[in-house]
């Protein structure tokens, strides 16, 4: 489905599941829809399964928004929660692949109870977004995953499927074939040979690419070790936080910019925000080449562009007001990063170690961060790295088919039917 059609379908007020391959523009479309809703002064709850994904959208975790960890009888009597859920018109949950079906059912129940409405989620428009090929819900034995599409809530929602099929990150045909083979569980000797060519492949460029690891301990150790090797003066930057203590704590856990950032000249860094005006995006790498008169770092990117980096803001907005805010330089050390933290990033190059992959989809997530095979230097791989859950491969085929039907149905809707559906939804969004 084209982004333009998906956006128009969202504006009809349907409950939807927005999906697509890595790099298909899901986050871009969500941000566009959030801006549209706020232009109508509609109360939109922007959430995600993880703090990292939530900060990409300027939201909070779905657990924090719903107070799901409280017993139902206590949660439904909390004034702040009642006010939040009663006012919400649209609920967005990003990275839905990592949400347990049982948790979604509990959130559904909370919304129904508080809103006094038996419709799914009490009549709120629900927009689920993600890709089930990416990291799954946490499971002790890493099997029998409780995916949300198995939940009672999914059956109640019967979401309209919007499957984005354009590709904005990868344009390399060979690399697209590798990623497609992994998604379809059809990895062949040809696929493996294409990847084998990247083993210890030299990556040209002035900046050593980030190393992607499956475990935090490996990435953290490398970043500290490399920073310690530099004999330049240290510059320290402390995160400023404002607002609700609970929300601030949750935001800090998910924000990719560290609370305490130490930089030196020659340090390798990575931008963790999108800012087209300043010339960087989430995943842009560079090297600190100096510091300006205000003490802010000057970063030279791999394309030789020098950026005077200024602090950025991460905010949570409810009822048109900022409830919590973080202020920090949009940077982190970039000699290494974990696969999990890399979700949502676009990297021009990366050294990837998949020798400790421990769950389906991990290899796919890591590889799909990079634009082309020329930008990959594979350091290690195990048997699980190129596997995806076969159940998801089969389910994905049905999602594509449903999306094609959805797009055809939308194209066949008459002008007046679309017009009145949009007008009815705008009335819902703006009503008290």
Secondary structure as UniProt FT lines:
FT   HELIX           3..10
FT   TURN            11..13
FT   STRAND          16..20
FT   TURN            22..23
FT   HELIX           26..39
FT   TURN            40..41
FT   STRAND          44..48
FT   HELIX           51..57
FT   STRAND          60..61
FT   HELIX           62..66
FT   TURN            67..69
FT   HELIX           72..75
FT   TURN            76..77
FT   HELIX           79..87
FT   STRAND          90..94
FT   HELIX           96..98
FT   HELIX           101..115
FT   HELIX           120..123
FT   STRAND          125..129
FT   TURN            132..133
FT   TURN            140..141
FT   HELIX           148..150
FT   HELIX           152..157
FT   STRAND          160..164
FT   HELIX           173..183
FT   TURN            184..185
FT   HELIX           189..196
FT   TURN            197..198
FT   STRAND          210..213
FT   HELIX           216..229
FT   STRAND          235..238
FT   STRAND          240..243
FT   HELIX           245..254
FT   STRAND          260..263
FT   TURN            265..266
FT   STRAND          268..271
FT   TURN            276..279
FT   TURN            282..283
FT   STRAND          285..291
FT   TURN            293..294
FT   STRAND          297..301
FT   TURN            302..303
FT   STRAND          306..308
FT   STRAND          311..318
FT   TURN            319..320
FT   STRAND          321..329
FT   STRAND          331..333
FT   STRAND          336..338
FT   HELIX           339..342
FT   TURN            343..344
FT   STRAND          350..354
FT   TURN            355..356
FT   TURN            360..361
FT   HELIX           362..367
FT   TURN            368..369
FT   HELIX           373..375
FT   STRAND          376..381
FT   HELIX           383..386
FT   HELIX           390..412
FT   HELIX           415..430
//
